[in-house]
């Protein structure tokens, strides 16, 4: 594993994160942006191979002339798991997302979602996952969805949260096989049983997804570019009067995502912003 590190002004760091994340294929397996000081932000791209790291560094320096991107070889560890180990429980509405060591001491009145640190995205600590959990909490207070589709399910955290609040059926899909494997473990740990089905598929056009439509709620916590591309299908999959919760987009990407979903019978009813990330909730007319 290799890390490409660069210090940049915030807007440029976010823009370059968008550039690297939006490439298909991207040389980076993961990209993070964090505040380093009052005037600079840290852009880190994690790459499997040295050639990919050099490519990512070249992209950064090309997109921001004057930037110096440092390439560093990391020890052979599961760096995602290492970085997440020991993180505190995440509280979002009624949900508490944490590993077993935290949930073992959880007081009553909360909804526990057991997610151990691991390589699948979705522990609740990221602004997109937490924003989705908060938005899901708001939807449950309004009306409990009985049929849920979770596109890009990752660890399965959002689908599991829905099932734990009484959803009769949730379908979680992901293009990454390892994420689906881990989501299966989380389904077992959280005793979701047949209420949660998990599938390794790309996009939203698979027959198993369409035959179970329409859905009361569609969740898609992915990236801005695929959110835009999936807009026509997602609009068709949600039932009249149903809701759509979208995340994985930086705040400056909101206009392009909102433009993709306008004119499809969907109305924006809520927006949340956490740590530079946005979560959008839409209602389908009906």
Secondary structure, 3 states (H helix, E strand, C coil): CEEEEEEECHHHHHHHHHHHHHCCCCCCCEEEEEECCCCCEEEEEEECCHHHHHHHHHHHHHHCCCCCCEEEECCCCCHHHHHHCCCCCEEECCEEEECHHHHCCCCCCCEEEECCCCCCCCCCCCHHHHHHHHHHHHHHHHCCCCEEEEECCCCCHHHHHHHHCCCCEEEEEECCHHHHHHHHHHHHHCCCHHHEEEEECCCCCCHHHHHCCCEEEEEEECCHHHHHHHHHHHHHHEEEEEEEEEEEEEHHHHHHHHHHHCCCCEEEEEEEEECCEEEEEEEECC
